[in-house]
Structure formats: structure tokens, C-alpha cells
Amino acid sequence: MRRWAVIAAFGALVLGAVTPSLAQAPPSGAATGPADVLVLVCQQAGAGDLVVITYLHAIPHAQAQRDLAALARASGWKVGPGHVSDGRAPVAQRMMMTSATVVIPGVIRPETHLLPVEPFLTAFRPYKRLALIFNVGPDFQFQGPRDYADNNVQIALTQGRTPYTYQARILNPQFTRLDLPTAQAAVATTAPRRPSPWVLLLGILMAAGAAGLLVYVLMARKMPPPGASTDAPVEERTKIST
């Protein structure tokens, strides 16, 4: 449960820093500003993949559970009730955010070479802007679409290597199905984008966290066990005084 809380808080931090930049100009009436929902999918070996859904604002927990149920219907995955919690945004401490965390088997299927963008767009279509981050293994061979737009949705791959990051706009929340292309060749290719500043922030935070953990471990090793005397032996005190 502690790992879930840490990842959810990290997702909230990234969500607050996201400023989407789609390749195409926003259509008339499209939402602008940070994503309303950030979905973080971490591929795991074993029981299932970790999915963390972080909302820009605090929402009723029943609403988050309804969104998880919608994800189950849209994907056919075995989605449990998950763990829903509220917390203060790391950047704007006055703002509360809600996160839902769940382990789902088979979200990332490397043999398909695709990322499951469509189920998340379908399940979260009531929200105007989404950010989807997929953290996959180094051997994942991505062959999915990079940019796509129709009357229902608009998506752009803004980070083309792990973690793969999509920014999406929901243009028509009443759609019943999507027909996203299933191959990169099915859409026009675009010039590679530079990693956005918030993706660079992601790397900095991960490096800083690792460095902090290393310092903690080293300091813990140097500290005496509980109850042990911190006084130097008599022989050492004698040497020091002479």
C-alpha cells in the first residue's frame, strides 16, 4: 500500500506540471490547460500491471469507482475496486487531488506492439483532456499510431520512447466507439519531438529520489544499533587526549 501511495503522489506531481502540446491546433471549443486526468501504466512481471489514475481535482470516491467500472467495460480487463485516496498536490498544497490505484492483468501485451490507448479514451471520455503515460520494458517494440484526429478524439505521442506519453483531447464525449489506427504506418509520420519539459522533470525527480535513497541507506549503515553506547572506548579516548 505504501508503494501505491508513493506512485499516486508522483503522478499527482507530474499531472500538475503537464502542459499538453499537441501537434495540431486545438479545434474550436476544445479544452486548454493541464490534463483533467493522468493515467500512469507500469508494466510488471507477474500478477498484473500497475495502473494509477490521478485526477486534477478531488472527486467523490464513488465517481472514481465508476470510472474503474467503465474501464472494465471498455477493455474487457479484470479491473478490481482498486484503492482510492485523496492527497494534497505536491506543488500547490492547497489543492486536493484524488488518485485511484489498481493492478490489472494484461494491460501491456508486448506481442501486439501496441499501447492500449483506446480503452482509456473510451472509459474517460467524460473528461476533456487526458495524459496517458506507459512505462514499458526496454524490449517493447512500439508500432502503434503517433498522431490521430477525427470528430471524436485527438491524440499525439509527445514522448516516443519509454515512458511513452500520449496527450489526448476528447472532442465528442458521446461517441460509442473509436477506430484508432493500429499501425504507425497508417498515419502520417511527423518529425521527432524534443522531450517536453515536464518529461525532463520526471527524469530529474527519479534521479533525485534514487540519490536520496542511497544517502539514507549509507547513513543507516553508519548509525549504531538501537541501545548501543555512542561513547568511544577507553583506549581511543586516551589516544585522543594525548
DODREN-237901 format. One record per residue (C-alpha): residue number from 1; chain; z, x, y. Coordinates in steps of 0.05 Angstrom, whole numbers, plus 32768, in hexadecimal, padded with zeros to 4 digits. Last residue first. Example, Ala and Ser with C-alpha at 12.3 -4.5 7.8 and 13.67 -1.06 7.14 Angstrom:
# DODREN-237901
num / chaine / Z / X / Y
2 / A / 808F / 8111 / 7FEB
1 / A / 809C / 80F6 / 7FA6
***
This chain:
# DODREN-237901
num / chaine / Z / X / Y
242 / A / 81E7 / 83B3 / 80FA
241 / A / 81F2 / 8369 / 8106
240 / A / 81B1 / 8357 / 80E3
239 / A / 81C1 / 8380 / 80A6
238 / A / 8206 / 8360 / 80A1
237 / A / 81E9 / 831A / 80A8
236 / A / 81B8 / 832B / 806F
235 / A / 81F0 / 8343 / 8041
234 / A / 821A / 8305 / 8050
233 / A / 81E1 / 82D6 / 803C
232 / A / 81BF / 82AF / 8074
231 / A / 81DA / 826A / 8085
230 / A / 81AB / 822F / 8079
229 / A / 81D6 / 8213 / 8042
228 / A / 81B3 / 81E5 / 8011
227 / A / 81C4 / 819B / 8012
226 / A / 817C / 8184 / 8013
225 / A / 814C / 81BC / 7FFD
224 / A / 813C / 81F2 / 802F
223 / A / 80FE / 81E8 / 805C
222 / A / 80C5 / 8219 / 8053
221 / A / 809F / 81ED / 8022
220 / A / 80A5 / 81B1 / 8050
219 / A / 8087 / 81D9 / 8089
218 / A / 804A / 81EB / 8060
217 / A / 8040 / 81A3 / 8049
216 / A / 8047 / 8188 / 8090
215 / A / 8016 / 81BB / 80AC
214 / A / 7FE3 / 81A9 / 8077
213 / A / 7FEB / 815E / 8085
212 / A / 7FE0 / 816A / 80CF
211 / A / 7FA1 / 8192 / 80C2
210 / A / 7F86 / 815B / 8095
209 / A / 7F94 / 8126 / 80C9
208 / A / 7F73 / 814F / 80FF
207 / A / 7F35 / 8159 / 80D4
206 / A / 7F30 / 810E / 80C5
205 / A / 7F3B / 80FD / 810F
204 / A / 7F05 / 812E / 8124
203 / A / 7ED4 / 8113 / 80F2
202 / A / 7EDE / 80CB / 8109
201 / A / 7ED9 / 80E1 / 8152
200 / A / 7E94 / 80FC / 8140
199 / A / 7E83 / 80B7 / 8127
198 / A / 7E9E / 809A / 8168
197 / A / 7E6F / 80C8 / 8190
196 / A / 7E31 / 80AE / 816B
195 / A / 7E10 / 80DD / 813A
194 / A / 7DCB / 80F0 / 8154
193 / A / 7D95 / 80C2 / 813F
192 / A / 7D5B / 80D4 / 8111
191 / A / 7D18 / 80BB / 8129
190 / A / 7D04 / 8078 / 8110
189 / A / 7CE2 / 805F / 80D1
188 / A / 7CC3 / 801A / 80D1
187 / A / 7CDE / 7FED / 809B
186 / A / 7CCC / 7FE2 / 8052
185 / A / 7CCC / 802D / 8044
184 / A / 7D18 / 802D / 8047
183 / A / 7D1B / 7FFD / 800D
182 / A / 7D40 / 7FBC / 8000
181 / A / 7D28 / 7F97 / 803D
180 / A / 7D59 / 7F62 / 8056
179 / A / 7D48 / 7F1B / 8044
178 / A / 7D85 / 7EF5 / 805C
177 / A / 7DA1 / 7EB3 / 8047
176 / A / 7DC1 / 7E74 / 8063
175 / A / 7DBC / 7E83 / 80AE
174 / A / 7DEA / 7E5D / 80DC
173 / A / 7E08 / 7E9B / 80FE
172 / A / 7DC5 / 7EA9 / 811F
171 / A / 7DC2 / 7EEA / 8146
170 / A / 7DF6 / 7F10 / 811F
169 / A / 7DF3 / 7F57 / 813A
168 / A / 7DFC / 7F94 / 810D
167 / A / 7E10 / 7FDD / 8113
166 / A / 7E08 / 8003 / 80D2
165 / A / 7E2C / 8043 / 80BF
164 / A / 7E21 / 8070 / 8083
163 / A / 7E5D / 809E / 8079
162 / A / 7E3A / 80C2 / 805D
161 / A / 7DF6 / 80CD / 807B
160 / A / 7DC9 / 80A4 / 80A9
159 / A / 7DFB / 8092 / 80DF
158 / A / 7DDF / 805E / 810F
157 / A / 7DBD / 8032 / 80DB
156 / A / 7DA6 / 7FF7 / 8103
155 / A / 7DAD / 7FAC / 80F5
154 / A / 7D95 / 7F6D / 8117
153 / A / 7DA2 / 7F29 / 80FA
152 / A / 7D89 / 7EE1 / 80F6
151 / A / 7D47 / 7EDE / 811B
150 / A / 7D30 / 7F20 / 80FE
149 / A / 7D43 / 7F69 / 8105
148 / A / 7D46 / 7FA6 / 80D9
147 / A / 7D56 / 7FEF / 80E0
146 / A / 7D6A / 8022 / 80AB
145 / A / 7D58 / 8000 / 806A
144 / A / 7D71 / 801B / 8028
143 / A / 7D5F / 805A / 8001
142 / A / 7DA2 / 807E / 8001
141 / A / 7DAC / 80B0 / 7FC9
140 / A / 7DF7 / 80B4 / 7FBC
139 / A / 7E09 / 80F8 / 7FA0
138 / A / 7E3B / 8109 / 7FD8
137 / A / 7E64 / 80CA / 7FC8
136 / A / 7E66 / 808E / 7FF6
135 / A / 7E8B / 807B / 8036
134 / A / 7E68 / 803C / 804F
133 / A / 7E77 / 8027 / 8096
132 / A / 7E60 / 7FE2 / 80AE
131 / A / 7E69 / 7FCF / 80F7
130 / A / 7E61 / 7F85 / 8108
129 / A / 7E51 / 7F5E / 8146
128 / A / 7E4D / 7F13 / 8151
127 / A / 7E7F / 7EF8 / 811F
126 / A / 7E71 / 7EB7 / 80FA
125 / A / 7E41 / 7EDE / 80CD
124 / A / 7E7A / 7F03 / 80AB
123 / A / 7E6A / 7EEF / 8063
122 / A / 7E1F / 7EF4 / 806B
121 / A / 7E20 / 7F37 / 808F
120 / A / 7E50 / 7F52 / 805C
119 / A / 7E26 / 7F3B / 8021
118 / A / 7DE7 / 7F58 / 8042
117 / A / 7DFF / 7F9F / 804E
116 / A / 7E0C / 7FB2 / 8006
115 / A / 7DF3 / 7FFA / 800B
114 / A / 7DB6 / 800C / 7FE1
113 / A / 7DA3 / 8045 / 7FB2
112 / A / 7DA7 / 8011 / 7F79
111 / A / 7DC4 / 8043 / 7F47
110 / A / 7DFC / 8055 / 7F78
109 / A / 7E1C / 8010 / 7F73
108 / A / 7E4F / 800A / 7FAC
107 / A / 7E74 / 7FC8 / 7FAC
106 / A / 7E7E / 7FCA / 7F61
105 / A / 7EC8 / 7FB9 / 7F5A
104 / A / 7EEC / 7FA0 / 7F98
103 / A / 7F2E / 7FBD / 7FB3
102 / A / 7F48 / 7F96 / 7FEF
101 / A / 7F61 / 7FA3 / 8035
100 / A / 7F62 / 7F70 / 806E
99 / A / 7F72 / 7F89 / 80B4
98 / A / 7F89 / 7F63 / 80F2
97 / A / 7F8D / 7F82 / 8137
96 / A / 7FC0 / 7F7C / 816F
95 / A / 7FB1 / 7F97 / 81B4
94 / A / 7FE9 / 7FB0 / 81E0
93 / A / 7FE6 / 7FF6 / 81C0
92 / A / 7F9E / 8000 / 81D6
91 / A / 7F8A / 8041 / 81B2
90 / A / 7FAF / 803A / 816F
89 / A / 7FA4 / 7FEE / 816E
88 / A / 7FE4 / 7FCB / 815D
87 / A / 7FEC / 7FB0 / 8117
86 / A / 7FE0 / 7F72 / 80ED
85 / A / 7FDB / 7F6D / 80A2
84 / A / 7FB1 / 7F4D / 806B
83 / A / 7FB3 / 7F69 / 8024
82 / A / 7F7D / 7F51 / 7FF5
81 / A / 7F74 / 7F0B / 7FD9
80 / A / 7F47 / 7F25 / 7FA3
79 / A / 7EFC / 7F2E / 7FA7
78 / A / 7ED7 / 7F2F / 7F65
77 / A / 7E91 / 7F3A / 7F7F
76 / A / 7E5C / 7F03 / 7F80
75 / A / 7E45 / 7F1D / 7FC4
74 / A / 7E41 / 7EE2 / 7FF3
73 / A / 7E76 / 7EB8 / 7FCF
72 / A / 7EA7 / 7EF2 / 7FCB
71 / A / 7E9B / 7F04 / 8013
70 / A / 7EA9 / 7EBC / 8028
69 / A / 7EEB / 7EC0 / 8002
68 / A / 7EFC / 7EFF / 8028
67 / A / 7EEB / 7EDD / 8069
66 / A / 7F17 / 7EA2 / 8057
65 / A / 7F50 / 7ED3 / 804A
64 / A / 7F46 / 7EF1 / 808F
63 / A / 7F49 / 7EAB / 80AD
62 / A / 7F89 / 7E9C / 8088
61 / A / 7FA7 / 7EDB / 80A5
60 / A / 7F9D / 7EBE / 80EA
59 / A / 7F78 / 7EF0 / 8118
58 / A / 7F8F / 7F2D / 813F
57 / A / 7F56 / 7F4C / 8166
56 / A / 7F1D / 7F7C / 8157
55 / A / 7F20 / 7F6C / 810E
54 / A / 7F27 / 7FA0 / 80D7
53 / A / 7F0B / 7F97 / 8091
52 / A / 7F1E / 7FCD / 8060
51 / A / 7EF9 / 7FD0 / 801D
50 / A / 7F0E / 8001 / 7FE7
49 / A / 7EDF / 8007 / 7FAC
48 / A / 7EF4 / 7FF5 / 7F65
47 / A / 7F1C / 8005 / 7F27
46 / A / 7F03 / 804C / 7F1A
45 / A / 7EDF / 807B / 7F4A
44 / A / 7EE3 / 8066 / 7F92
43 / A / 7EAF / 8056 / 7FC6
42 / A / 7ECE / 8049 / 800A
41 / A / 7EB6 / 800B / 8030
40 / A / 7ECC / 8002 / 8079
39 / A / 7EB9 / 7FC0 / 809A
38 / A / 7EC4 / 7FBB / 80E5
37 / A / 7EC5 / 7F76 / 8104
36 / A / 7EBC / 7F5F / 814C
35 / A / 7E94 / 7F9E / 815C
34 / A / 7E9C / 7FBA / 81A2
33 / A / 7E73 / 7FA1 / 81DD
32 / A / 7E37 / 7F74 / 81E2
31 / A / 7E27 / 7F32 / 81C1
30 / A / 7DDF / 7F1A / 81BC
29 / A / 7DCA / 7EE3 / 81EC
28 / A / 7D85 / 7F00 / 81F8
27 / A / 7D74 / 7F33 / 81C4
26 / A / 7D96 / 7F78 / 81C7
25 / A / 7D64 / 7FB0 / 81D3
24 / A / 7D50 / 7FD2 / 8192
23 / A / 7D6D / 8012 / 8174
22 / A / 7DB3 / 7FF6 / 8174
21 / A / 7DEA / 801A / 819A
20 / A / 7E2E / 8000 / 8185
19 / A / 7E6C / 8016 / 81AD
18 / A / 7EA2 / 8022 / 8179
17 / A / 7EE2 / 8042 / 8191
16 / A / 7F0F / 8006 / 8184
15 / A / 7EF1 / 7FFE / 813F
14 / A / 7EFF / 8047 / 812F
13 / A / 7F49 / 803F / 813F
12 / A / 7F4D / 7FFE / 8118
11 / A / 7F2C / 801E / 80DC
10 / A / 7F60 / 8056 / 80DE
9 / A / 7F97 / 8022 / 80E0
8 / A / 7F78 / 8000 / 80A3
7 / A / 7F72 / 8042 / 807F
6 / A / 7FBB / 8053 / 808C
5 / A / 7FD3 / 800E / 8077
4 / A / 7FAB / 8010 / 8037
3 / A / 7FC6 / 8055 / 8025
2 / A / 800D / 803A / 802F
1 / A / 8000 / 8000 / 8000
***
